[in-house]
């Protein structure tokens, strides 16, 4: 049986009730996101992270006892983090900590979506469930759409974007081909500098082309021919 891809698990850490309300609403109306908890300070956040896996952290900077930045610095393996604050002067230090984005309060849902869209193309499967299906997150007008790896036929490089082609639709992502090779892994094969193909969709290898099951013909790059032939001789 095919399992449903796990949603992106979010945690809010902020001492302002209004911020909790806004972020709870934005997370709730975004497909692909789920709220696992809300904390008012770093102490509560430490307890939550010790018991619950989190993929995305919405973290306020100005909090009592321990600031958001000091809290983030103290984490050995921090989740992807979006800083939320009313103080623009903290932006530089936040980016030094490799945060996903920096939301200046008050922020709109559109700005929230831009931050969430910076998530890596593929969210890691929870360690406790090895059957969880891998997927790409694609920004659509209505929210974030999950595209399972198994639905992808091939990927085409288009300047600053890649085009993800499935049997029914194509999607554009702001990623490089190198990133897509790392994200997809096998059984996806780099057949050309501009194309990555799902091995299961290859019908025939021709001298200079790959023929797919739907009769799509894609070129084989000289530098990829040997690796491609070696894969199918296994």
Secondary structure, DSSP 8 states (H G I E B T S, - for coil): -------EEEEEE-S-HHHHHHHHHHHHTSTTEEEEEEESSHHHHHHHHHHS--SEEEEESS-SSS-HHHHHHH-TT--EEEEEES-GGGHHHHHHTT-SEEEESS--HHHHHHHHTTS-SB----TT-TT---EEEEEETTEEEEEEGGGEEEEEEETTEEEEEESS-EEEES--HHHHHHHH-TTEEEEETTEEEEGGGEEEE-SSEEEETT--EEE--GGGHHHHHHHHT-
